Amino acid sequence: MSLLMAFLIGGAICLVGQLIMDLTPFNVTPGHVLVGYVCAGAIISALNLYQPLVDLGGAGATIPLSGFGHALAQGAIEGARSNGLLGVFGGGLEATAVGIAAAVVFGYIVAVIFNPQG
């Protein structure tokens, strides 16, 4: 059942992004959706509304970019609780450092292994 919920939640998040790009009268690019999802995830997380979605959808809610915004916001909140105002700046980075480092390392490895044609 958890696989089905992850698929449905993650698919719904992606569907909303695709509909925003396809149906809005403005020239919305994937970059706009990327920034919007990270900001929306952080805002929804700060309002304590994203964690129930994570509890329901698991990886379907944490893997999309809104999950990255959620991780940043939760890290900043935890940093503020433990280290005060300065903890806000380091908390988000500390909470997401492993994911960012993995993306850089794996991106580099793939770039070295595969030669793009074009």
C-alpha positions, 0 to 999 in steps of 0.5 A: 500500500505504501508503494501505491501511495508514494506513486499517487502522491509523487505523480500528483505533485508532478502532474500539478507542475506539468499542468502549470506549464501547459495551461497557464497563459504565461511562458512558464518554464521548468525553471519556474516550476523548480523554484516554485516547488522548492519555495512552496515546499518550504512554505507549506513545511513551515506551516506544518502541512507538509509532514502529514503528506510525507507520512502518507506518501513517503518517498512520493512526497520527499523525492520531488523538489517540494520535498527539498524545500521541506528539508530546507525549512525543517533544517532551518527550524531545527537550527533556529531551535538549537542555535538561535538566529544564526542556526537558521542559516546553517540548519537548512544547509546541514539538513540537505548537505548529503543530498546535494553532495550525492547529486554533485558526485553522481553527476560528475561520475555520469559526466565522466563515464558517458560522452554526450553526442551533439 
